[in-house]
Amino acid sequence: FYAYFPTANSYPGIVADMLSDAIACIGFTWIASPACTELEVVMLDWLGKLLDLPKEFLACSGGKGGGVIQGTASEATLVALLGAKARALKKVKAEHPEWSDYDAISKFRAYASKQAHSSVERAGLLGGVQFVLLETDDKHRLRGDTLAAAIEADIKAGFIPFYVVATLGTTSSCAFDNLDEIGDISRAKDVWLHVDAAYAGSAFICPEFRYLMAGVEKADSFNFNPHKWMLVTFDCSAMWLKDPSDVIGAFNVDPLYLKHDRQGSAPDYRHWQ
């Protein structure tokens, strides 16, 4: 084990990957291949239901939520961070219009446990914000009181908490942060909560393990890797967002040659990645 994983594949996964490669579909925008986009929407709803995710994460709920396939959990963590950063910046600039973007962003703080994957800290480096890595309990879990104390201390020091990563199944010991407690703190402080279940998320297909994700309804985004326990060929990292508008706003570059008549009524996954 030692923080690495054997190649995970299966006969159906290999055949499906061959078929996908043979079709060579350009699926970054709906107009390039409506069927490709709509298949991804439907399949991620099916997968979300398989995990028993809250309906707010599913496109079929009729709300804002939906899923997208990222390359890796590292990408998903970064995408969520940039969406959270855009949301927080919009809020702060409304409250302090005299501040520059730099004035606001330099005060932002993100949080995770010291057991979180290295890609979490790297997301902070790429996103230009500081991560505060917090101590865990004797079972290597991040607890709500630890997070609350860190957030309160930072607020008193003039910083702005905006993003928390809760890990369900850490790489080093498969520890599960207390998502329910962390979710309460995140909601109370209006902080984006991202769930990184990259390794252990596949286990939630089994009802007997779902107690480990208690509190997932309080999260803003959720990610796990089918290319681990589900024996899907690399790379396939499933991510769900309750409200993708913040991510879309952060990534939206829309030149004339990419515009089409169905914009706004169908997802363009180029804005989700």
TORVEX-107403 format. One record per residue (C-alpha): residue in three letters; x negated, y negated, z negated. Coordinates in nm, 2 decimals. Layout:
<code->ALA | c1->X | c2->Y | c3->Z>
...
This chain:
<code->PHE | c1->0.00 | c2->0.00 | c3->0.00>
<code->TYR | c1->-0.23 | c2->-0.28 | c3->-0.13>
<code->ALA | c1->-0.02 | c2->-0.56 | c3->0.03>
<code->TYR | c1->-0.03 | c2->-0.40 | c3->0.38>
<code->PHE | c1->0.24 | c2->-0.19 | c3->0.56>
<code->PRO | c1->0.21 | c2->0.10 | c3->0.80>
<code->THR | c1->0.34 | c2->0.06 | c3->1.15>
<code->ALA | c1->0.71 | c2->0.09 | c3->1.13>
<code->ASN | c1->0.90 | c2->0.22 | c3->1.43>
<code->SER | c1->1.16 | c2->0.47 | c3->1.54>
<code->TYR | c1->1.28 | c2->0.62 | c3->1.86>
<code->PRO | c1->1.58 | c2->0.38 | c3->1.89>
<code->GLY | c1->1.36 | c2->0.09 | c3->1.81>
<code->ILE | c1->1.10 | c2->0.18 | c3->2.07>
<code->VAL | c1->1.36 | c2->0.23 | c3->2.34>
<code->ALA | c1->1.54 | c2->-0.10 | c3->2.25>
<code->ASP | c1->1.21 | c2->-0.28 | c3->2.26>
<code->MET | c1->1.13 | c2->-0.13 | c3->2.61>
<code->LEU | c1->1.47 | c2->-0.24 | c3->2.73>
<code->SER | c1->1.43 | c2->-0.59 | c3->2.60>
<code->ASP | c1->1.09 | c2->-0.62 | c3->2.76>
<code->ALA | c1->1.22 | c2->-0.49 | c3->3.09>
<code->ILE | c1->1.50 | c2->-0.75 | c3->3.09>
<code->ALA | c1->1.26 | c2->-1.02 | c3->3.00>
<code->CYS | c1->1.55 | c2->-1.26 | c3->2.91>
<code->ILE | c1->1.48 | c2->-1.62 | c3->2.84>
<code->GLY | c1->1.70 | c2->-1.67 | c3->2.54>
<code->PHE | c1->1.59 | c2->-2.00 | c3->2.39>
<code->THR | c1->1.90 | c2->-2.19 | c3->2.51>
<code->TRP | c1->2.26 | c2->-2.07 | c3->2.55>
<code->ILE | c1->2.28 | c2->-2.19 | c3->2.92>
<code->ALA | c1->1.98 | c2->-1.97 | c3->3.01>
<code->SER | c1->2.16 | c2->-1.66 | c3->2.90>
<code->PRO | c1->2.49 | c2->-1.68 | c3->2.72>
<code->ALA | c1->2.51 | c2->-1.31 | c3->2.67>
<code->CYS | c1->2.17 | c2->-1.31 | c3->2.50>
<code->THR | c1->2.26 | c2->-1.58 | c3->2.26>
<code->GLU | c1->2.61 | c2->-1.44 | c3->2.18>
<code->LEU | c1->2.46 | c2->-1.09 | c3->2.13>
<code->GLU | c1->2.22 | c2->-1.24 | c3->1.87>
<code->VAL | c1->2.51 | c2->-1.42 | c3->1.69>
<code->VAL | c1->2.72 | c2->-1.10 | c3->1.67>
<code->MET | c1->2.44 | c2->-0.87 | c3->1.58>
<code->LEU | c1->2.32 | c2->-1.09 | c3->1.29>
<code->ASP | c1->2.68 | c2->-1.11 | c3->1.16>
<code->TRP | c1->2.68 | c2->-0.73 | c3->1.17>
<code->LEU | c1->2.35 | c2->-0.72 | c3->0.99>
<code->GLY | c1->2.46 | c2->-0.98 | c3->0.73>
<code->LYS | c1->2.77 | c2->-0.78 | c3->0.66>
<code->LEU | c1->2.56 | c2->-0.46 | c3->0.62>
<code->LEU | c1->2.37 | c2->-0.65 | c3->0.34>
<code->ASP | c1->2.69 | c2->-0.78 | c3->0.20>
<code->LEU | c1->2.58 | c2->-1.14 | c3->0.23>
<code->PRO | c1->2.83 | c2->-1.41 | c3->0.14>
<code->LYS | c1->3.06 | c2->-1.51 | c3->0.43>
<code->GLU | c1->2.91 | c2->-1.86 | c3->0.43>
<code->PHE | c1->2.60 | c2->-1.72 | c3->0.60>
<code->LEU | c1->2.80 | c2->-1.56 | c3->0.88>
<code->ALA | c1->2.91 | c2->-1.72 | c3->1.21>
<code->CYS | c1->3.23 | c2->-1.52 | c3->1.21>
<code->SER | c1->3.34 | c2->-1.70 | c3->0.90>
<code->GLY | c1->3.44 | c2->-2.00 | c3->1.11>
<code->GLY | c1->3.22 | c2->-2.22 | c3->0.90>
<code->LYS | c1->2.88 | c2->-2.37 | c3->0.97>
<code->GLY | c1->2.67 | c2->-2.07 | c3->0.89>
<code->GLY | c1->2.49 | c2->-1.82 | c3->1.11>
<code->GLY | c1->2.18 | c2->-1.61 | c3->1.16>
<code->VAL | c1->1.88 | c2->-1.63 | c3->1.39>
<code->ILE | c1->1.59 | c2->-1.39 | c3->1.46>
<code->GLN | c1->1.25 | c2->-1.54 | c3->1.36>
<code->GLY | c1->0.92 | c2->-1.38 | c3->1.44>
<code->THR | c1->0.81 | c2->-1.33 | c3->1.07>
<code->ALA | c1->0.91 | c2->-1.42 | c3->0.72>
<code->SER | c1->0.63 | c2->-1.68 | c3->0.72>
<code->GLU | c1->0.81 | c2->-1.86 | c3->1.00>
<code->ALA | c1->1.14 | c2->-1.84 | c3->0.82>
<code->THR | c1->0.99 | c2->-1.99 | c3->0.50>
<code->LEU | c1->0.84 | c2->-2.28 | c3->0.71>
<code->VAL | c1->1.16 | c2->-2.34 | c3->0.90>
<code->ALA | c1->1.36 | c2->-2.35 | c3->0.58>
<code->LEU | c1->1.11 | c2->-2.59 | c3->0.42>
<code->LEU | c1->1.12 | c2->-2.83 | c3->0.72>
<code->GLY | c1->1.50 | c2->-2.82 | c3->0.71>
<code->ALA | c1->1.49 | c2->-2.90 | c3->0.34>
<code->LYS | c1->1.24 | c2->-3.17 | c3->0.40>
<code->ALA | c1->1.46 | c2->-3.34 | c3->0.66>
<code->ARG | c1->1.76 | c2->-3.32 | c3->0.44>
<code->ALA | c1->1.58 | c2->-3.46 | c3->0.14>
<code->LEU | c1->1.42 | c2->-3.74 | c3->0.35>
<code->LYS | c1->1.76 | c2->-3.84 | c3->0.48>
<code->LYS | c1->1.90 | c2->-3.86 | c3->0.13>
<code->VAL | c1->1.60 | c2->-4.05 | c3->-0.02>
<code->LYS | c1->1.59 | c2->-4.30 | c3->0.27>
<code->ALA | c1->1.96 | c2->-4.37 | c3->0.21>
<code->GLU | c1->1.89 | c2->-4.44 | c3->-0.16>
<code->HIS | c1->1.57 | c2->-4.63 | c3->-0.10>
<code->PRO | c1->1.58 | c2->-4.79 | c3->0.25>
<code->GLU | c1->1.27 | c2->-5.00 | c3->0.17>
<code->TRP | c1->1.06 | c2->-4.68 | c3->0.15>
<code->SER | c1->0.86 | c2->-4.55 | c3->0.45>
<code->ASP | c1->0.87 | c2->-4.19 | c3->0.54>
<code->TYR | c1->0.53 | c2->-4.15 | c3->0.38>
<code->ASP | c1->0.64 | c2->-4.31 | c3->0.06>
<code->ALA | c1->0.92 | c2->-4.06 | c3->0.02>
<code->ILE | c1->0.74 | c2->-3.74 | c3->0.15>
<code->SER | c1->0.44 | c2->-3.81 | c3->-0.07>
<code->LYS | c1->0.67 | c2->-3.77 | c3->-0.37>
<code->PHE | c1->0.82 | c2->-3.44 | c3->-0.26>
<code->ARG | c1->0.77 | c2->-3.12 | c3->-0.46>
<code->ALA | c1->0.84 | c2->-2.76 | c3->-0.37>
<code->TYR | c1->0.84 | c2->-2.46 | c3->-0.61>
<code->ALA | c1->0.77 | c2->-2.09 | c3->-0.61>
<code->SER | c1->0.62 | c2->-1.83 | c3->-0.84>
<code->LYS | c1->0.25 | c2->-1.75 | c3->-0.85>
<code->GLN | c1->0.36 | c2->-1.40 | c3->-0.72>
<code->ALA | c1->0.51 | c2->-1.55 | c3->-0.40>
<code->HIS | c1->0.35 | c2->-1.45 | c3->-0.07>
<code->SER | c1->0.06 | c2->-1.66 | c3->0.06>
<code->SER | c1->0.27 | c2->-1.78 | c3->0.35>
<code->VAL | c1->0.48 | c2->-1.98 | c3->0.10>
<code->GLU | c1->0.19 | c2->-2.20 | c3->0.00>
<code->ARG | c1->0.08 | c2->-2.22 | c3->0.36>
<code->ALA | c1->0.43 | c2->-2.35 | c3->0.46>
<code->GLY | c1->0.36 | c2->-2.64 | c3->0.22>
<code->LEU | c1->0.03 | c2->-2.71 | c3->0.39>
<code->LEU | c1->0.19 | c2->-2.70 | c3->0.74>
<code->GLY | c1->0.49 | c2->-2.91 | c3->0.61>
<code->GLY | c1->0.27 | c2->-3.17 | c3->0.45>
<code->VAL | c1->0.42 | c2->-3.12 | c3->0.10>
<code->GLN | c1->0.28 | c2->-2.99 | c3->-0.23>
<code->PHE | c1->0.39 | c2->-2.66 | c3->-0.37>
<code->VAL | c1->0.39 | c2->-2.61 | c3->-0.74>
<code->LEU | c1->0.33 | c2->-2.24 | c3->-0.82>
<code->LEU | c1->0.49 | c2->-2.14 | c3->-1.14>
<code->GLU | c1->0.41 | c2->-1.88 | c3->-1.41>
<code->THR | c1->0.62 | c2->-1.56 | c3->-1.43>
<code->ASP | c1->0.75 | c2->-1.35 | c3->-1.72>
<code->ASP | c1->0.61 | c2->-1.02 | c3->-1.83>
<code->LYS | c1->0.78 | c2->-0.85 | c3->-1.54>
<code->HIS | c1->0.63 | c2->-1.09 | c3->-1.29>
<code->ARG | c1->0.96 | c2->-1.27 | c3->-1.22>
<code->LEU | c1->1.02 | c2->-1.64 | c3->-1.19>
<code->ARG | c1->1.28 | c2->-1.74 | c3->-1.45>
<code->GLY | c1->1.53 | c2->-2.03 | c3->-1.45>
<code->ASP | c1->1.39 | c2->-2.20 | c3->-1.76>
<code->THR | c1->1.04 | c2->-2.21 | c3->-1.62>
<code->LEU | c1->1.17 | c2->-2.37 | c3->-1.30>
<code->ALA | c1->1.39 | c2->-2.62 | c3->-1.49>
<code->ALA | c1->1.10 | c2->-2.73 | c3->-1.71>
<code->ALA | c1->0.88 | c2->-2.79 | c3->-1.40>
<code->ILE | c1->1.15 | c2->-2.98 | c3->-1.22>
<code->GLU | c1->1.22 | c2->-3.20 | c3->-1.52>
<code->ALA | c1->0.85 | c2->-3.28 | c3->-1.58>
<code->ASP | c1->0.81 | c2->-3.37 | c3->-1.21>
<code->ILE | c1->1.12 | c2->-3.60 | c3->-1.21>
<code->LYS | c1->0.99 | c2->-3.78 | c3->-1.52>
<code->ALA | c1->0.65 | c2->-3.82 | c3->-1.34>
<code->GLY | c1->0.83 | c2->-3.98 | c3->-1.04>
<code->PHE | c1->0.83 | c2->-3.69 | c3->-0.80>
<code->ILE | c1->1.12 | c2->-3.56 | c3->-0.60>
<code->PRO | c1->1.20 | c2->-3.18 | c3->-0.61>
<code->PHE | c1->1.35 | c2->-3.06 | c3->-0.28>
<code->TYR | c1->1.27 | c2->-2.69 | c3->-0.22>
<code->VAL | c1->1.25 | c2->-2.37 | c3->-0.41>
<code->VAL | c1->1.15 | c2->-2.02 | c3->-0.28>
<code->ALA | c1->1.28 | c2->-1.72 | c3->-0.48>
<code->THR | c1->1.11 | c2->-1.39 | c3->-0.38>
<code->LEU | c1->1.31 | c2->-1.07 | c3->-0.39>
<code->GLY | c1->1.04 | c2->-0.80 | c3->-0.38>
<code->THR | c1->0.70 | c2->-0.96 | c3->-0.41>
<code->THR | c1->0.41 | c2->-0.82 | c3->-0.21>
<code->SER | c1->0.19 | c2->-0.74 | c3->-0.50>
<code->SER | c1->0.43 | c2->-0.57 | c3->-0.73>
<code->CYS | c1->0.78 | c2->-0.57 | c3->-0.57>
<code->ALA | c1->0.90 | c2->-0.80 | c3->-0.85>
<code->PHE | c1->1.24 | c2->-0.98 | c3->-0.82>
<code->ASP | c1->1.27 | c2->-1.34 | c3->-0.93>
<code->ASN | c1->1.58 | c2->-1.41 | c3->-1.13>
<code->LEU | c1->1.79 | c2->-1.55 | c3->-0.84>
<code->ASP | c1->2.10 | c2->-1.62 | c3->-1.05>
<code->GLU | c1->1.91 | c2->-1.84 | c3->-1.29>
<code->ILE | c1->1.71 | c2->-2.01 | c3->-1.02>
<code->GLY | c1->2.03 | c2->-2.07 | c3->-0.82>
<code->ASP | c1->2.19 | c2->-2.25 | c3->-1.11>
<code->ILE | c1->1.89 | c2->-2.49 | c3->-1.14>
<code->SER | c1->1.87 | c2->-2.55 | c3->-0.77>
<code->ARG | c1->2.24 | c2->-2.64 | c3->-0.74>
<code->ALA | c1->2.22 | c2->-2.87 | c3->-1.05>
<code->LYS | c1->1.93 | c2->-3.06 | c3->-0.90>
<code->ASP | c1->2.04 | c2->-3.05 | c3->-0.53>
<code->VAL | c1->1.73 | c2->-2.86 | c3->-0.43>
<code->TRP | c1->1.73 | c2->-2.63 | c3->-0.12>
<code->LEU | c1->1.70 | c2->-2.26 | c3->-0.23>
<code->HIS | c1->1.54 | c2->-2.02 | c3->0.01>
<code->VAL | c1->1.54 | c2->-1.65 | c3->-0.06>
<code->ASP | c1->1.24 | c2->-1.46 | c3->0.07>
<code->ALA | c1->1.34 | c2->-1.09 | c3->0.07>
<code->ALA | c1->1.10 | c2->-1.00 | c3->0.35>
<code->TYR | c1->0.99 | c2->-0.67 | c3->0.19>
<code->ALA | c1->1.28 | c2->-0.55 | c3->-0.02>
<code->GLY | c1->1.58 | c2->-0.70 | c3->0.16>
<code->SER | c1->1.65 | c2->-0.38 | c3->0.36>
<code->ALA | c1->1.73 | c2->-0.21 | c3->0.03>
<code->PHE | c1->2.04 | c2->-0.43 | c3->-0.01>
<code->ILE | c1->2.20 | c2->-0.21 | c3->0.26>
<code->CYS | c1->2.25 | c2->0.03 | c3->-0.03>
<code->PRO | c1->2.52 | c2->-0.09 | c3->-0.27>
<code->GLU | c1->2.34 | c2->0.04 | c3->-0.57>
<code->PHE | c1->2.05 | c2->-0.20 | c3->-0.52>
<code->ARG | c1->2.26 | c2->-0.52 | c3->-0.46>
<code->TYR | c1->2.25 | c2->-0.62 | c3->-0.83>
<code->LEU | c1->1.90 | c2->-0.73 | c3->-0.75>
<code->MET | c1->2.03 | c2->-1.01 | c3->-0.53>
<code->ALA | c1->2.29 | c2->-1.14 | c3->-0.78>
<code->GLY | c1->2.32 | c2->-1.51 | c3->-0.72>
<code->VAL | c1->2.25 | c2->-1.50 | c3->-0.35>
<code->GLU | c1->2.57 | c2->-1.71 | c3->-0.30>
<code->LYS | c1->2.38 | c2->-2.00 | c3->-0.45>
<code->ALA | c1->2.11 | c2->-1.99 | c3->-0.18>
<code->ASP | c1->2.09 | c2->-2.22 | c3->0.13>
<code->SER | c1->1.89 | c2->-1.97 | c3->0.34>
<code->PHE | c1->1.81 | c2->-1.60 | c3->0.32>
<code->ASN | c1->1.55 | c2->-1.39 | c3->0.51>
<code->PHE | c1->1.43 | c2->-1.03 | c3->0.53>
<code->ASN | c1->1.23 | c2->-0.82 | c3->0.77>
<code->PRO | c1->1.40 | c2->-0.54 | c3->0.96>
<code->HIS | c1->1.05 | c2->-0.46 | c3->1.10>
<code->LYS | c1->0.96 | c2->-0.31 | c3->0.76>
<code->TRP | c1->1.20 | c2->-0.06 | c3->0.60>
<code->MET | c1->1.45 | c2->-0.06 | c3->0.89>
<code->LEU | c1->1.19 | c2->0.08 | c3->1.13>
<code->VAL | c1->1.25 | c2->-0.19 | c3->1.39>
<code->THR | c1->0.94 | c2->-0.26 | c3->1.60>
<code->PHE | c1->0.75 | c2->-0.58 | c3->1.52>
<code->ASP | c1->0.85 | c2->-0.86 | c3->1.53>
<code->CYS | c1->1.20 | c2->-0.90 | c3->1.39>
<code->SER | c1->1.26 | c2->-1.12 | c3->1.09>
<code->ALA | c1->1.63 | c2->-1.20 | c3->1.03>
<code->MET | c1->1.72 | c2->-1.54 | c3->0.88>
<code->TRP | c1->2.06 | c2->-1.68 | c3->0.78>
<code->LEU | c1->2.15 | c2->-2.04 | c3->0.70>
<code->LYS | c1->2.46 | c2->-2.17 | c3->0.54>
<code->ASP | c1->2.43 | c2->-2.50 | c3->0.72>
<code->PRO | c1->2.18 | c2->-2.50 | c3->1.01>
<code->SER | c1->2.24 | c2->-2.87 | c3->1.09>
<code->ASP | c1->1.94 | c2->-2.98 | c3->0.88>
<code->VAL | c1->1.71 | c2->-2.74 | c3->1.06>
<code->ILE | c1->1.86 | c2->-2.84 | c3->1.40>
<code->GLY | c1->1.81 | c2->-3.20 | c3->1.31>
<code->ALA | c1->1.44 | c2->-3.14 | c3->1.22>
<code->PHE | c1->1.36 | c2->-2.95 | c3->1.54>
<code->ASN | c1->1.59 | c2->-3.11 | c3->1.80>
<code->VAL | c1->1.40 | c2->-3.23 | c3->2.10>
<code->ASP | c1->1.65 | c2->-3.25 | c3->2.38>
<code->PRO | c1->1.52 | c2->-3.37 | c3->2.72>
<code->LEU | c1->1.76 | c2->-3.40 | c3->3.01>
<code->TYR | c1->1.64 | c2->-3.08 | c3->3.18>
<code->LEU | c1->1.75 | c2->-2.88 | c3->2.88>
<code->LYS | c1->2.10 | c2->-3.04 | c3->2.83>
<code->HIS | c1->2.41 | c2->-2.84 | c3->2.93>
<code->ASP | c1->2.79 | c2->-2.87 | c3->2.91>
<code->ARG | c1->2.83 | c2->-2.64 | c3->2.62>
<code->GLN | c1->2.61 | c2->-2.82 | c3->2.38>
<code->GLY | c1->2.76 | c2->-2.84 | c3->2.03>
<code->SER | c1->3.01 | c2->-2.56 | c3->2.09>
<code->ALA | c1->2.75 | c2->-2.28 | c3->2.12>
<code->PRO | c1->2.42 | c2->-2.23 | c3->1.93>
<code->ASP | c1->2.09 | c2->-2.32 | c3->2.10>
<code->TYR | c1->1.84 | c2->-2.11 | c3->1.92>
<code->ARG | c1->1.55 | c2->-2.33 | c3->2.04>
<code->HIS | c1->1.66 | c2->-2.57 | c3->1.77>
<code->TRP | c1->1.66 | c2->-2.30 | c3->1.50>
<code->GLN | c1->1.29 | c2->-2.20 | c3->1.54>
